[in-house]
Amino acid sequence: MKRLVWALVAVLFVAVFPPAVWSQGVLVIIEPGRPVPLPRPRPVPPPAPVEQTYRVKEVTVDARIVDQAARVQVSQTFQNSGSRQIEAQFVFPIPYDAAIDSLTLLVDGKELPGKLLPAAEAKARYEAIVRSSRDPALLQWIGSGMFQTNVFPIPPGAERKVTLSYSQLLRREKHLTDFLFPLSTARFSSQAVEKVSVQIGIESATPLKSIYSPTHGIDIKRADDTHARVTYERSNDIPSSDFRLLFDVQPGKLGASVVSYRPTDEDGYFLLLASPDLSRNMVRIPKTVIFVVDKSGSMTGKKIEQAKAALKFVLNNLHEEDLFNIVAYDSAVEAFRPELERYTDETRKAAEGYVQNLFAGGGTNIHGATTTALAMLKDEGRPSYVIFLTDGLPTVGEQNESKIVLATKEANKVHARMLNFGVGYDVNSRLLDRLSRENFGASEYVRPDEDIEAHVSAVYGRISAPVLTNVDVNFEFDSAKTEEGGPVNRMYPKKVFDVFAGEQVVIVGRYRKSGAAKIRIGGNVGREGVNFDFPAEFAEKSASATFAFVEKLWAMRRIGEIIDEIDLHGKNDELVKELVALSTKHGILTPYTSFLADETVRPGELAALTDNFQRAGDNLKKLEAAEGISGVAQRADKAALQNAGNYGGVQKSVIRKSGATPAPAASAPSYIDEKTNREVTTDLVRQSGQQTLYRRGKVLMTPRTADLDLAKDKSKIQEIARYSEAYFKLVADNSAADNEMLSAQHDDEELLVELRGQVYLIK
């Protein structure tokens, strides 16, 4: 059971070598030989060749997966943007572990003949392309087979649509099936691709459980428990990582799978995916929902109308047997009814009438509102959710942040979950974060130009149908001994949580013990406690980087947790050191480690313990801002890290599904500018596979080599000319991951890298 990895990369192959435009296959443009002029007393140089250019306009991937078999059709539209006709040839790298049972290539609907080259023959062709184009993007495919087509013309200004179809047997480990399609080569594009679309239909004889992309923010629609549709779409985008999809198939009420990654003898990394049954006879657990809405004077106008619309959405999506109430507050606190109401058509209509008559005016009594709402909750056996909305600071009643948090925590006798919405920039974001942390929930921040209803409805859409509550996860290893400490540590999320219909659990952590283990997921279905046991295998040493993405995903969540600890409990030197070390190693930029994108700052491992430790400590003073743009931006960024990869892709939103952005392997290094609440990207920090590279001057370096001085440490460094025989010998000895790192080097750069214990400077 092999895995197919395709790269459709475009190489411009002319006398003068302009920047190549890369897609998902190799487009080689053939430049016929020019006639050599006869010798003359004063030779006249031949005219400079006209630069040949083209662009990728669209990439569309349509895949249908039935159990373990995939049928994939890829369509790409290229346009000759040059002034003369080009002769093109497509070359498709085929990795040595590919399993292909059919392949068809069409150009504008007509089948184009081609030839399959074995790995040995293809190696010479790859090297020839790299040497001639002087572009290293194909390096990672050396050692792979190749399919190349006959030559075809593209007139100036014309477009050609290339369609590739193939069938593939997907790799499966236990219950987890792995689908991979290469979009990453498009990161070499000189222009963004106008449209990137990936559509995947999944059909399984065994019920589908978790569906997860570690690389991209995907949308998942499930028709039933055996059919799903996965969509990823972007406009004007340069994909920076291959598209990867994992899906779990298991019978039973809950399915769970574990993947692990342990590159060294240190604690390994694991990812646990768990998802409930989606069958029609699934038991829906009755719940309690209290909506606490701010109607102070600052909510006048559009905000109060959007809040009303959000309230009505929740009211129209409750279920029979649910209990509910509405608490509205300004200077005073009032409620729709004195006690919780059972949801019926009659109570819904009455509540809608109450909502319609809400008007904004007065101060903001947050203390009174939260304690009033929580005091209504008496039944610890029911899952309870308090949706709390505010656009301001506490101005009436208790106004001390710590006292409000303590009073709210003490009033929460039933472990209700607080889902807090801060509207605009005038909220105390630290107060909302503390309320959510102490009350088992999360906080969401709505920018002034965003719609309150869209945020609230997205969140409620997730929590509307709990199927397993107060969930806890435990691990039992066959080889674990009590005196050696816990076999699993630093697991996120680390608190108990609920599982909802249509959602899945995404847990990351570190593990000390390897080998066979039993995972027990416990929780409540209504008032009844249940346990689900699953077998798992934790790698003693990973032979490949197949699941290397788990390490960075864990690092992102760990950084979010570190920032949260410092934010809510104060600065700690050990936490600051860990923050800088993780940020440096993985290229994860935050408002406190954004100095790593400063060309004057050394990004080495030693610097992380000295100068950069001090820089981060100074920057963490920004957390003193609890309100305004800075306060809100910092808490939103922290939450995005804490929830990284929850739905596939890094979430910029804490608890809503919309707006997913690329995940660990796919995201270009960036950070939030807390002064503007806008994302800042940088080319001074790069991700190449799992390796972080930093550009300083004209030198591209890793965190390990960044501590070297090119002059003082010259004896430790071996210089190699790029595209020389020594360079290609190095390439031949490298792994695909090593060569992917070499491919990140630009023409105007030198690369300082350590390979197999030797440091090289590639010039």
C-alpha positions in Angstrom: 0.0 0.0 0.0 2.0 2.8 -1.3 1.4 6.6 -1.4 1.5 8.7 -4.5 3.1 12.1 -4.4 2.9 14.2 -7.5 4.7 17.4 -8.2 3.7 19.5 -11.2 6.4 22.1 -11.2 7.0 24.5 -14.0 10.6 25.1 -15.2 11.4 27.8 -17.8 14.2 26.4 -19.9 15.7 29.1 -22.2 19.0 30.7 -23.1 18.5 33.4 -20.5 17.1 31.8 -17.4 14.3 34.0 -15.8 12.6 33.1 -12.6 10.6 29.9 -13.0 6.9 29.7 -12.4 6.0 26.6 -10.5 2.8 24.6 -10.4 2.1 21.0 -9.8 4.1 19.4 -12.7 7.3 20.3 -14.6 6.7 22.5 -17.6 10.0 22.5 -19.5 10.1 25.1 -22.3 12.4 24.0 -25.1 14.6 26.7 -26.7 15.8 25.5 -30.1 19.6 26.0 -30.8 20.4 29.3 -32.4 22.6 29.4 -35.6 26.2 30.4 -34.9 27.2 33.4 -37.0 30.3 33.1 -39.3 33.5 34.6 -37.9 34.1 38.2 -38.8 36.9 40.6 -38.1 34.7 42.4 -35.6 32.2 39.7 -34.4 28.7 41.1 -33.8 27.1 39.5 -30.7 23.8 37.7 -31.4 20.7 39.5 -30.3 19.5 38.8 -26.8 16.8 36.2 -26.7 13.3 37.4 -25.8 12.4 36.3 -22.3 9.9 33.5 -22.3 7.3 33.8 -19.5 4.1 32.2 -18.5 1.8 32.0 -15.5 -0.4 29.5 -13.8 -4.0 30.8 -13.7 -5.9 28.0 -12.1 -5.3 24.7 -10.3 -8.3 22.4 -9.7 -8.1 19.1 -7.9 -11.1 16.8 -7.9 -10.7 13.5 -6.0 -13.0 10.6 -5.2 -11.9 8.2 -2.5 -13.8 5.0 -2.1 -12.5 3.2 1.0 -8.7 3.1 0.2 -8.8 3.7 -3.5 -8.5 7.2 -4.9 -9.3 8.5 -8.4 -7.8 12.0 -8.9 -8.2 14.5 -11.7 -6.0 17.6 -11.7 -6.6 20.5 -14.1 -4.3 23.4 -14.6 -4.5 26.4 -16.8 -1.3 28.0 -18.1 -1.0 31.2 -20.1 1.9 32.2 -22.3 2.5 35.8 -21.1 5.5 36.2 -23.5 5.6 37.8 -26.9 6.4 34.6 -28.9 5.4 31.0 -29.1 7.0 28.6 -26.7 7.5 24.9 -27.1 6.6 23.1 -23.8 7.1 19.7 -22.4 5.5 18.4 -19.1 7.5 16.3 -16.7 5.8 14.6 -13.8 8.0 13.3 -10.9 6.8 9.9 -9.6 8.3 9.0 -6.2 9.8 5.6 -5.6 6.9 4.6 -3.3 4.1 5.4 -5.7 1.5 2.9 -6.7 -0.2 3.9 -10.0 -2.7 1.7 -11.8 -3.6 4.2 -14.5 -2.5 7.7 -15.8 -3.9 9.9 -18.5 -2.7 13.3 -19.6 -4.8 15.7 -21.7 -3.9 19.1 -23.2 -7.0 21.0 -24.2 -8.9 17.8 -24.2 -6.5 15.8 -26.4 -4.5 13.0 -25.0 -0.7 13.6 -25.2 1.7 10.7 -25.5 4.4 10.3 -22.9 7.2 8.1 -21.6 7.7 6.7 -18.1 11.4 6.9 -17.0 12.7 4.7 -14.1 14.4 6.4 -11.2 18.0 5.9 -12.5 17.2 7.4 -16.0 15.1 10.1 -14.4 17.9 11.2 -12.1 19.9 12.4 -15.1 16.9 14.3 -16.4 16.2 16.0 -13.1 19.9 17.1 -12.8 19.9 18.4 -16.3 16.8 20.5 -15.6 18.3 21.8 -12.3 21.6 22.6 -14.0 20.1 24.3 -17.0 17.4 26.3 -15.3 19.7 27.0 -12.3 16.7 26.5 -10.1 16.8 23.9 -7.3 13.1 23.3 -6.9 13.3 19.7 -8.3 16.0 18.6 -6.0 13.7 16.8 -3.6 12.5 14.5 -6.4 15.9 13.2 -7.4 15.7 9.4 -6.8 12.2 9.3 -8.1 10.8 8.1 -11.4 9.5 10.5 -14.0 6.7 10.7 -16.6 7.4 13.1 -19.4 5.3 14.1 -22.4 6.0 15.0 -26.0 6.6 18.7 -26.9 3.5 20.9 -27.6 3.3 24.6 -28.6 1.7 27.5 -26.7 1.3 30.7 -28.8 1.8 34.1 -27.3 -1.1 35.1 -25.1 -2.7 31.7 -25.4 -3.9 29.4 -22.6 -3.5 25.7 -22.4 -5.5 23.6 -20.0 -3.7 20.5 -18.9 -5.6 17.7 -17.2 -4.0 14.7 -15.5 -6.0 11.7 -14.2 -4.6 8.9 -12.1 -5.7 6.2 -9.7 -4.0 5.4 -6.5 -4.1 3.0 -3.6 -3.8 5.2 -0.4 -1.7 4.3 2.5 -3.5 3.1 5.6 -2.2 2.5 9.1 -4.7 0.7 11.3 -7.9 2.8 10.9 -6.2 6.0 9.5 -6.1 6.6 5.7 -3.6 9.1 4.3 -4.3 11.2 1.1 -1.6 13.5 -0.2 -1.6 15.9 -3.1 1.4 18.2 -3.8 0.6 21.9 -3.9 3.8 23.0 -2.3 5.8 23.4 -5.4 3.6 26.4 -6.2 5.5 28.3 -3.5 8.1 29.0 -6.2 5.6 30.9 -8.4 6.5 34.4 -9.3 2.8 35.2 -9.3 -0.1 34.1 -7.2 -2.4 31.5 -8.7 -5.8 33.1 -9.4 -7.8 30.1 -8.2 -6.8 27.0 -6.2 -9.6 24.5 -5.6 -9.5 21.1 -3.9 -12.7 19.0 -3.8 -12.6 15.5 -2.3 -15.5 13.1 -2.0 -15.0 10.3 0.6 -17.1 7.1 0.6 -16.5 4.3 3.1 -18.1 1.0 3.8 -17.1 1.5 7.5 -18.4 4.6 9.3 -16.2 7.7 8.9 -15.0 9.2 12.2 -12.3 11.9 12.2 -11.5 13.8 9.0 -8.5 16.1 9.5 -6.0 18.1 7.5 -2.8 18.9 9.3 -1.9 21.3 6.5 -4.9 23.3 5.3 -8.1 24.9 6.7 -10.8 22.7 5.2 -14.6 22.7 5.1 -16.2 19.3 5.9 -19.8 18.4 5.0 -21.1 15.0 6.0 -24.1 13.6 4.2 -24.2 10.6 6.6 -21.9 8.4 8.6 -20.2 6.9 5.5 -20.1 9.9 3.1 -18.3 13.3 3.3 -17.2 16.1 1.1 -14.0 18.0 1.9 -13.4 21.4 0.3 -10.4 23.8 0.2 -10.6 26.9 -1.9 -8.4 30.0 -2.2 -8.1 32.9 -4.6 -4.8 34.7 -5.5 -2.8 32.3 -3.5 0.6 30.7 -3.6 0.3 27.4 -1.8 3.3 26.7 0.4 2.7 23.1 1.4 1.4 19.9 0.1 -2.3 19.2 0.7 -2.7 16.3 3.2 -5.9 14.7 4.5 -6.2 12.0 7.1 -9.5 10.2 7.8 -10.4 7.6 10.3 -12.8 4.7 9.6 -14.1 2.7 12.6 -17.4 1.2 13.8 -18.8 2.1 17.2 -20.1 5.2 19.0 -16.6 6.8 19.1 -13.6 6.4 16.9 -10.0 7.3 17.9 -6.6 7.1 16.2 -3.1 8.1 17.3 -0.1 9.1 15.2 3.3 9.6 16.8 6.6 11.1 15.9 9.9 10.7 17.8 13.0 11.9 15.8 15.4 11.7 18.8 15.8 10.0 22.1 13.9 12.9 23.8 10.2 12.7 24.5 8.2 12.1 21.3 5.1 13.9 20.0 1.7 12.5 19.4 -1.6 13.5 17.8 -4.9 11.9 19.0 -8.0 12.3 16.7 -11.4 11.2 18.1 -14.8 11.6 16.6 -18.3 10.4 17.6 -20.8 8.3 15.6 -23.0 10.3 13.2 -25.7 7.7 12.8 -29.3 8.8 12.9 -30.0 6.9 16.2 -27.3 9.0 18.0 -28.6 10.1 21.4 -28.9 13.9 21.6 -28.1 15.1 25.2 -30.5 17.8 26.5 -28.6 20.9 27.5 -29.0 24.3 29.1 -28.1 27.6 27.4 -28.2 31.0 29.0 -27.5 34.0 26.7 -26.1 37.0 28.6 -26.3 40.1 26.5 -24.8 43.6 27.0 -27.4 46.4 26.4 -25.4 49.3 27.8 -25.3 52.6 26.0 -22.3 51.7 23.9 -24.3 49.0 22.2 -26.6 51.5 20.6 -27.2 51.1 16.9 -25.8 48.3 14.7 -24.3 46.4 17.6 -27.6 45.9 19.6 -29.4 44.9 16.3 -26.7 42.3 15.5 -26.8 41.0 19.1 -30.6 40.6 18.8 -30.2 38.7 15.5 -27.7 36.4 17.3 -30.1 35.8 20.1 -32.9 34.9 17.7 -30.6 32.5 15.9 -29.9 30.6 19.1 -33.6 30.6 20.0 -34.5 29.1 16.7 -31.9 26.4 17.0 -32.6 25.0 20.4 -34.2 21.6 20.8 -37.0 20.0 22.8 -35.8 19.1 26.3 -33.3 22.0 26.2 -33.6 24.6 29.0 -32.8 28.3 28.4 -32.9 31.8 29.6 -31.8 35.3 28.6 -30.0 37.7 30.9 -29.8 41.3 29.7 -27.7 43.9 31.5 -26.7 47.5 31.6 -26.4 49.3 34.9 -29.0 46.8 36.2 -29.5 43.1 35.5 -32.8 41.6 34.2 -33.9 38.3 32.8 -36.4 36.9 30.4 -37.8 34.7 33.1 -36.9 34.3 36.8 -35.9 30.7 36.3 -34.9 28.5 33.4 -37.5 27.7 30.8 -38.1 24.5 28.9 -37.9 25.1 25.2 -41.2 24.9 23.4 -42.7 26.8 20.5 -44.6 28.9 22.9 -41.5 29.9 25.0 -39.5 30.5 21.9 -42.1 33.1 20.6 -42.2 34.7 24.0 -38.4 35.0 24.1 -38.3 36.5 20.7 -40.7 39.1 21.8 -38.5 39.9 24.8 -35.4 40.2 22.6 -37.2 42.5 20.1 -37.9 44.9 23.0 -34.3 45.2 24.2 -32.9 48.7 23.9 -29.4 50.0 24.7 -28.7 52.5 27.5 -26.9 52.8 30.8 -23.6 51.3 32.2 -22.0 47.9 32.2 -22.6 45.6 35.2 -20.5 42.5 34.3 -20.3 41.2 37.8 -24.0 41.2 38.3 -24.7 39.7 34.9 -22.4 36.7 35.2 -23.3 35.8 38.8 -27.1 36.2 38.1 -26.8 33.8 35.1 -24.7 31.2 36.8 -27.0 31.2 39.9 -29.8 29.9 37.7 -27.9 26.7 37.0 -28.7 24.0 39.6 -28.4 20.6 37.8 -24.8 19.4 37.5 -25.9 16.4 35.4 -26.8 18.6 32.4 -24.3 20.2 30.1 -24.7 23.9 30.5 -23.4 26.8 28.4 -23.3 30.5 29.2 -22.9 32.7 26.1 -21.6 36.0 27.4 -21.4 39.1 25.2 -20.0 42.5 26.1 -18.5 45.5 24.3 -17.1 47.4 27.2 -15.4 47.6 30.6 -17.2 47.0 33.9 -18.5 50.4 35.0 -21.2 49.5 37.5 -21.1 47.3 40.6 -17.8 45.4 41.2 -15.2 46.6 38.8 -12.1 44.8 40.1 -11.0 42.2 37.6 -9.8 39.6 40.1 -12.9 39.9 42.3 -15.2 39.6 39.2 -13.4 36.4 38.2 -13.5 34.9 41.7 -17.2 35.7 42.2 -18.1 34.2 38.8 -16.0 31.1 39.5 -17.7 30.6 42.9 -21.2 31.1 41.4 -20.5 28.3 38.8 -21.6 25.3 40.9 -22.3 23.0 37.9 -19.1 23.4 35.9 -20.9 25.4 33.1 -18.8 26.5 30.2 -18.5 30.2 29.5 -18.2 31.2 25.9 -17.3 34.9 25.9 -17.6 37.4 23.0 -15.7 40.6 23.2 -17.1 43.1 20.7 -14.8 45.9 19.5 -11.6 47.1 21.1 -13.0 48.7 24.3 -13.3 45.4 26.2 -11.0 44.1 29.0 -9.7 41.1 27.0 -7.7 39.8 30.0 -10.8 39.7 32.1 -12.7 37.7 29.4 -9.8 35.3 29.1 -9.6 34.8 32.8 -13.4 34.2 33.0 -13.2 31.6 30.2 -10.2 29.9 31.7 -11.7 29.6 35.2 -15.1 28.5 33.7 -14.0 25.8 31.3 -14.7 27.9 28.1 -13.1 30.1 25.5 -13.1 33.7 24.4 -13.8 35.1 20.9 -13.1 38.7 19.8 -15.3 40.5 17.2 -13.6 43.3 15.4 -15.5 46.6 14.9 -16.0 45.7 11.2 -17.3 42.2 11.9 -20.8 40.9 12.4 -21.7 39.7 15.9 -24.4 37.3 14.6 -21.9 35.6 12.3 -19.6 34.8 15.3 -22.3 33.7 17.7 -24.1 31.6 15.2 -20.9 29.8 14.1 -20.1 29.0 17.8 -23.6 27.9 18.6 -23.7 25.7 15.5 -20.8 23.8 17.0 -22.2 23.3 20.5 -25.8 22.8 19.7 -25.6 19.0 19.9 -23.4 17.6 22.7 -22.9 13.8 22.5 -20.2 13.3 25.1 -19.6 15.7 28.0 -16.9 16.1 30.6 -14.5 14.1 28.5 -11.2 13.0 30.0 -8.4 11.0 28.3 -6.0 8.6 29.9 -3.1 6.5 28.6 -1.9 3.1 29.8 1.4 1.8 28.5 2.4 -1.9 28.8 6.0 -0.8 29.7 5.2 2.1 32.0 6.3 2.0 35.6 4.8 4.2 38.3 8.2 5.3 39.7 9.3 6.5 36.2 6.6 9.2 36.1 3.7 9.6 33.7 4.2 8.2 30.2 2.3 11.2 28.6 2.8 14.8 29.5 2.1 18.4 28.3 -1.1 17.4 26.6 -3.3 20.1 25.0 -6.1 20.8 25.6 -5.3 19.8 29.1 -8.7 20.5 30.6 -11.9 18.4 30.4 -14.0 19.2 27.3 -17.2 18.2 25.5 -17.6 16.5 22.2 -20.3 17.6 19.8 -22.0 16.0 16.8 -20.1 16.7 13.6 -17.0 17.8 15.5 -13.9 15.9 16.5 -11.3 16.0 19.3 -7.7 17.0 18.3 -5.3 16.4 21.1 -1.5 16.8 21.0 1.1 15.9 23.6 4.5 14.5 24.4 5.2 10.9 25.3 8.0 9.3 27.3 7.2 5.6 26.8 7.0 3.9 23.5 5.3 0.7 22.3 1.8 -0.6 22.8 -0.7 1.4 24.8 -4.4 1.6 25.7 -6.2 4.9 25.4 -9.3 5.3 27.5 -11.7 8.2 26.6 -14.2 8.7 29.4 -17.2 11.0 29.7 -20.9 11.3 30.2 -23.8 10.6 27.9 -26.5 12.4 29.8 -26.2 11.3 33.4 -24.5 8.0 32.6 -20.7 7.6 32.7 -19.1 5.8 29.7 -15.6 4.7 28.7 -14.2 3.9 25.3 -10.9 1.9 25.0 -8.7 2.0 21.9 -5.3 0.4 21.2 -2.4 2.6 20.1 1.2 2.3 19.1 3.8 4.9 20.0 7.0 4.9 17.9 10.3 4.3 19.7 12.2 6.0 16.9 10.6 7.4 13.7 12.1 6.1 10.5 10.7 9.0 8.4 9.3 12.5 8.7 5.8 11.3 7.7 4.2 12.6 10.9 6.8 15.4 11.6 4.0 18.0 11.4 2.8 16.8 14.9 5.9 18.3 16.5 5.2 21.8 15.2 1.5 21.5 16.0 2.4 20.7 19.6 4.9 23.6 19.7 2.3 26.0 18.5 -0.2 25.0 21.3 2.6 24.9 23.9 3.6 28.5 23.0 0.0 29.5 23.3 -0.2 27.9 26.7 3.1 29.6 27.8 1.8 33.0 26.8 -1.5 32.3 28.6 0.3 31.4 31.8 2.4 34.6 31.6 -0.6 36.7 30.8 -2.8 35.4 33.6 -0.2 34.6 36.3 2.9 36.8 35.6 6.3 36.4 34.0 8.5 33.4 34.7 12.1 33.1 33.5 11.8 29.4 32.7 8.7 30.0 30.6 10.3 32.9 28.8 13.3 30.7 27.9 11.0 28.0 26.6 9.0 30.5 24.6 12.1 31.8 22.8 13.6 28.3 22.3 10.4 27.0 20.7 9.8 30.1 18.6 13.4 30.0 17.3 13.4 26.3 16.5 10.1 26.2 14.7 9.9 29.7 13.3 6.7 30.5 15.2 6.5 34.2 15.5 4.5 36.0 18.2 4.3 39.7 19.2 7.0 38.8 21.8 9.4 37.0 19.5 8.9 39.1 16.3 12.5 40.2 16.7 13.4 36.9 15.0 12.2 38.6 11.8 14.7 41.5 12.4 17.8 41.1 10.2 20.0 42.5 12.9 19.1 39.8 15.5 21.0 36.6 15.6 18.5 33.6 15.6 20.9 31.0 17.1 20.3 28.5 19.9 22.8 30.3 22.1 21.3 33.7 21.4 18.0 32.3 22.5 19.3 31.9 26.0 21.0 35.4 26.2 20.1 38.4 24.2 16.9 37.1 22.7 15.7 35.9 26.2 16.0 39.6 27.3 14.3 40.9 24.2 11.3 38.5 24.7 11.1 39.5 28.4 10.9 43.1 27.5 8.3 42.5 24.8 6.1 40.5 27.2 5.4 43.8 28.9 2.9 44.4 26.1 0.6 42.0 27.9 0.0 44.7 30.5 -2.4 46.2 27.9 -5.8 44.6 28.7 -8.0 46.7 26.5 -7.8 48.6 23.2 -6.5 47.2 19.9 -3.3 45.9 21.5 -5.1 44.0 24.3 -7.6 42.4 22.0 -5.0 41.5 19.3 -2.7 39.8 21.8 -5.4 37.7 23.3 -6.8 36.7 19.9 -3.4 35.7 18.7 -2.7 33.7 21.9 -6.0 31.8 21.5 -5.2 31.1 17.8 -2.0 29.3 19.0 -3.8 27.5 21.8 -6.3 26.1 19.3 -3.9 25.5 16.4 -5.0 22.7 14.1 -8.4 22.2 15.9 -10.3 22.0 12.6 -7.5 21.4 10.2 -5.4 24.5 9.6 -4.4 27.1 12.1 -7.5 28.9 13.5 -7.4 32.6 13.7 -10.7 32.3 15.6 -10.9 30.6 18.9 -14.1 28.8 18.8 -15.6 29.3 15.4 -15.0 27.3 12.3 -15.0 30.0 9.7 -11.9 31.8 8.7 -9.5 28.9 9.0 -6.0 29.7 7.8 -3.2 27.3 6.9 -1.9 24.9 9.4 1.6 24.3 10.8 3.1 22.9 7.6 1.4 25.3 5.3 1.6 28.7 7.0 4.2 31.2 5.9 5.9 32.6 9.0 4.0 35.6 10.3 3.0 37.4 13.5 0.3 39.8 14.7 1.2 43.4 15.0 -0.6 44.2 18.2 -0.8 47.9 17.3 -2.9 47.3 14.3 -4.3 43.8 14.9 -3.1 42.8 11.4 -1.0 39.9 10.3 2.6 40.6 9.2 4.5 38.2 7.0 8.2 38.1 6.5 10.7 36.5 4.1 13.5 36.7 6.7 12.0 33.6 8.3 11.1 30.6 6.2 9.8 27.1 6.5 11.2 24.4 4.3 9.4 21.2 5.2 10.0 20.9 9.0 13.1 23.1 9.0 13.2 26.7 9.9 15.5 29.0 8.0 16.6 32.5 8.8 18.0 35.1 6.4 20.6 37.4 7.7 22.3 39.6 5.0 22.7 37.3 2.1 23.1 34.1 4.2 20.3 31.7 4.8 20.9 29.7 8.1 19.3 27.3 10.5 19.1 27.9 14.3 22.0 25.5 14.8 24.3 27.2 12.2 23.3 30.7 13.2 25.7 30.6 16.1 28.6 30.2 13.8 30.9 33.1 12.7 31.8 32.7 9.1 35.3 34.2 9.7 36.2 32.8 13.1 34.7 29.3 12.4 36.0 29.0 8.9 37.9 25.8 9.6 34.6 24.1 10.6 32.9 25.1 7.3 33.2 23.4 3.9 32.4 25.7 1.0 30.6 24.3 -2.0 29.7 26.1 -5.3 26.0 25.8 -6.1 25.3 23.5 -9.1 28.9 22.2 -9.1 29.8 18.5 -9.2 30.4 18.7 -5.4 26.9 20.2 -5.0 25.3 17.4 -6.9 27.3 14.8 -5.0 25.9 16.3 -1.8 22.4 16.2 -3.3 22.8 12.5 -4.1 23.7 11.7 -0.5 20.8 13.8 0.9 17.3 12.8 2.0 14.3 14.3 0.3 13.9 16.6 3.3 17.5 17.7 3.1 17.1 18.6 -0.6 13.9 20.4 0.1 15.9 22.6 2.4 18.4 23.2 -0.3 15.6 24.2 -2.7 14.7 27.1 -0.4 17.9 29.0 -1.4 17.4 31.9 -3.7 19.9 33.0 -6.4 21.2 35.9 -4.4 21.7 33.9 -1.2 24.3 31.7 0.4 23.1 28.7 2.5 24.8 27.7 5.8 23.5 24.3 6.8 24.6 21.2 8.7 24.2 17.9 7.0 25.3 14.6 8.6 27.6 16.4 11.1 29.4 18.6 8.5 28.6 22.3 8.1 28.4 23.5 4.5 28.3 27.0 3.0 26.7 26.7 -0.4 27.5 29.8 -2.5 
